[in-house]
Amino acid sequence: MCHRLLGEARLYAAELKYDEDLAAQAKAAGCLKCSGRLDSAPFARKPRGATTRLPDGFEWRFSFCCAVDGCRKRHTPPSIRFLGRRVYLGAVVVLATAMQQGVTPVRARRLKELLGVSPLTLARWREWWRTTFAESAFWKEMRARFASPPDASGFPLTLLERFGPEEDGRLLALLRFLAPLSTPAGYLPDQRF
């Protein structure tokens, strides 16, 4: 599952399109502090873990700065490509950690070969899912949206499984769900998943 999905260019094209839409919404809303116009101020990222060529512009994180003198507040909209400040793509963090459940030395070596993710990094990600994420205010609020919340000890796999039967669709749905975690600003308005 992991290597097939991460090798599909259409996954990254869909992620980029979704992020472009989020950026357009943020720009249209204007500055959250003073309602001023927002100027484009993207910054480069060096995403790791893709097993195929990324679409042009994928490495740029959309961001804006208020155009009003004296304000100049930066606004970085949520992203489904990047999970916070992690250098690996959000899809890689989700899928590699999900694959790690029941990890064997052979599987760990294969993940290292495919994605360049070390076993220590995988262990750190798994710990983040099971503690930091599971205990976060975000998850405490969002788990109420599930009829029966997934078991936190199986994150992210148990969470991923809640977003539908199709591998491609559920990965994108989970990344949309997690988008608020990609920025310190917090939650998305009217988030749907």
C-alpha positions as semicolon CSV with decimal commas, in nm:
position;residue;x (nm);y (nm);z (nm)
1;M;0,000;0,000;0,000
2;C;0,258;0,257;0,113
3;H;0,504;0,240;-0,172
4;R;0,230;0,223;-0,437
5;L;0,046;0,529;-0,307
6;L;0,361;0,730;-0,249
7;G;0,471;0,659;-0,605
8;E;0,157;0,802;-0,766
9;A;0,200;1,150;-0,909
10;R;-0,176;1,210;-0,895
11;L;-0,164;1,192;-0,513
12;Y;0,079;1,484;-0,505
13;A;-0,116;1,675;-0,771
14;A;-0,433;1,639;-0,561
15;E;-0,248;1,754;-0,248
16;L;-0,108;2,059;-0,427
17;K;-0,453;2,152;-0,565
18;Y;-0,611;2,125;-0,220
19;D;-0,337;2,342;-0,068
20;E;-0,381;2,599;-0,347
21;D;-0,751;2,617;-0,260
22;L;-0,672;2,665;0,110
23;A;-0,424;2,941;0,019
24;A;-0,681;3,116;-0,202
25;Q;-0,933;3,110;0,085
26;A;-0,677;3,254;0,327
27;K;-0,578;3,530;0,084
28;A;-0,942;3,621;0,016
29;A;-1,014;3,643;0,390
30;G;-0,741;3,904;0,441
31;C;-0,537;3,968;0,752
32;L;-0,689;3,813;1,062
33;K;-0,541;4,090;1,276
34;C;-0,629;4,406;1,081
35;S;-0,832;4,286;0,778
36;G;-0,562;4,423;0,545
37;R;-0,466;4,282;0,207
38;L;-0,236;3,981;0,208
39;D;0,069;3,966;-0,017
40;S;0,214;3,635;-0,127
41;A;0,520;3,528;0,074
42;P;0,579;3,157;0,010
43;F;0,882;2,982;0,147
44;A;1,073;2,682;0,018
45;R;1,056;2,340;0,180
46;K;1,269;2,037;0,099
47;P;1,013;1,759;0,121
48;R;1,152;1,412;0,180
49;G;1,007;1,071;0,116
50;A;0,846;1,102;-0,227
51;T;0,912;0,805;-0,449
52;T;0,820;0,990;-0,768
53;R;0,877;1,335;-0,919
54;L;0,672;1,599;-0,739
55;P;0,462;1,850;-0,938
56;D;0,618;2,187;-1,015
57;G;0,575;2,423;-0,721
58;F;0,515;2,142;-0,472
59;E;0,816;2,240;-0,263
60;W;0,677;2,589;-0,192
61;R;0,477;2,632;0,130
62;F;0,203;2,886;0,071
63;S;0,219;3,182;0,305
64;F;0,118;3,548;0,312
65;C;0,217;3,872;0,483
66;C;-0,018;4,156;0,563
67;A;0,045;4,454;0,334
68;V;-0,049;4,712;0,601
69;D;0,247;4,905;0,747
70;G;0,271;4,840;1,117
71;C;0,097;4,504;1,092
72;R;0,289;4,283;0,846
73;K;0,155;3,975;1,027
74;R;0,242;3,645;0,855
75;H;-0,044;3,411;0,770
76;T;0,041;3,055;0,671
77;P;-0,269;2,855;0,581
78;P;-0,301;2,487;0,669
79;S;-0,148;2,232;0,435
80;I;-0,207;1,866;0,359
81;R;0,136;1,832;0,198
82;F;0,335;1,921;0,508
83;L;0,252;1,803;0,858
84;G;0,381;2,089;1,067
85;R;0,756;2,144;1,058
86;R;0,840;1,784;0,972
87;V;1,071;1,752;0,673
88;Y;0,896;1,439;0,546
89;L;0,574;1,471;0,349
90;G;0,254;1,434;0,551
91;A;0,155;1,128;0,345
92;V;0,489;0,965;0,430
93;V;0,447;1,032;0,803
94;V;0,100;0,876;0,797
95;L;0,166;0,576;0,575
96;A;0,513;0,484;0,699
97;T;0,394;0,496;1,061
98;A;0,086;0,290;0,973
99;M;0,308;0,032;0,802
100;Q;0,536;0,024;1,104
101;Q;0,266;-0,140;1,313
102;G;0,384;-0,495;1,348
103;V;0,718;-0,387;1,204
104;T;0,977;-0,651;1,134
105;P;1,345;-0,586;1,067
106;V;1,280;-0,663;0,700
107;R;0,993;-0,411;0,681
108;A;1,203;-0,147;0,861
109;R;1,486;-0,198;0,610
110;R;1,240;-0,173;0,320
111;L;1,097;0,156;0,453
112;K;1,453;0,288;0,490
113;E;1,532;0,190;0,128
114;L;1,208;0,330;-0,018
115;L;1,167;0,650;0,181
116;G;1,494;0,717;0,357
117;V;1,320;0,704;0,696
118;S;1,534;0,560;0,973
119;P;1,391;0,320;1,233
120;L;1,454;0,585;1,502
121;T;1,249;0,841;1,308
122;L;0,969;0,587;1,264
123;A;0,973;0,518;1,638
124;R;0,957;0,891;1,711
125;W;0,661;0,932;1,475
126;R;0,480;0,638;1,631
127;E;0,535;0,785;1,976
128;W;0,398;1,123;1,852
129;W;0,080;0,955;1,724
130;R;0,023;0,762;2,044
131;T;0,100;1,036;2,295
132;T;0,121;1,391;2,161
133;F;-0,154;1,352;1,901
134;A;-0,378;1,124;2,110
135;E;-0,363;1,366;2,405
136;S;-0,390;1,688;2,203
137;A;-0,677;1,935;2,234
138;F;-0,728;1,889;1,860
139;W;-0,791;1,515;1,891
140;K;-1,002;1,555;2,207
141;E;-1,233;1,786;2,015
142;M;-1,231;1,597;1,685
143;R;-1,283;1,246;1,822
144;A;-1,638;1,347;1,913
145;R;-1,709;1,353;1,538
146;F;-1,669;0,976;1,520
147;A;-1,955;0,745;1,621
148;S;-1,698;0,530;1,798
149;P;-1,350;0,686;1,814
150;P;-1,064;0,474;1,681
151;D;-0,828;0,309;1,929
152;A;-0,537;0,548;1,993
153;S;-0,295;0,260;2,049
154;G;-0,330;0,177;1,680
155;F;-0,279;0,529;1,544
156;P;-0,244;0,624;1,264
157;L;-0,370;0,298;1,108
158;T;-0,695;0,284;1,310
159;L;-0,763;0,646;1,224
160;L;-0,681;0,599;0,856
161;E;-0,924;0,306;0,836
162;R;-1,211;0,536;0,946
163;F;-1,187;0,746;0,631
164;G;-1,331;0,501;0,379
165;P;-1,247;0,186;0,187
166;E;-1,037;0,333;-0,095
167;E;-0,668;0,372;-0,010
168;D;-0,619;0,692;-0,213
169;G;-0,938;0,857;-0,091
170;R;-0,891;0,775;0,274
171;L;-0,533;0,900;0,277
172;L;-0,638;1,236;0,130
173;A;-0,936;1,252;0,370
174;L;-0,708;1,187;0,668
175;L;-0,460;1,450;0,548
176;R;-0,748;1,702;0,517
177;F;-0,854;1,607;0,870
178;L;-0,498;1,667;0,997
179;A;-0,445;1,994;0,804
180;P;-0,510;2,217;1,108
181;L;-0,203;2,061;1,272
182;S;0,018;2,193;0,991
183;T;0,010;2,549;1,123
184;P;0,016;2,712;1,465
185;A;-0,304;2,902;1,372
186;G;-0,510;2,595;1,457
187;Y;-0,841;2,488;1,315
188;L;-0,986;2,527;0,969
189;P;-1,319;2,707;0,944
190;D;-1,604;2,476;0,836
191;Q;-1,378;2,175;0,810
192;R;-1,540;1,885;0,623
193;F;-1,399;1,538;0,578
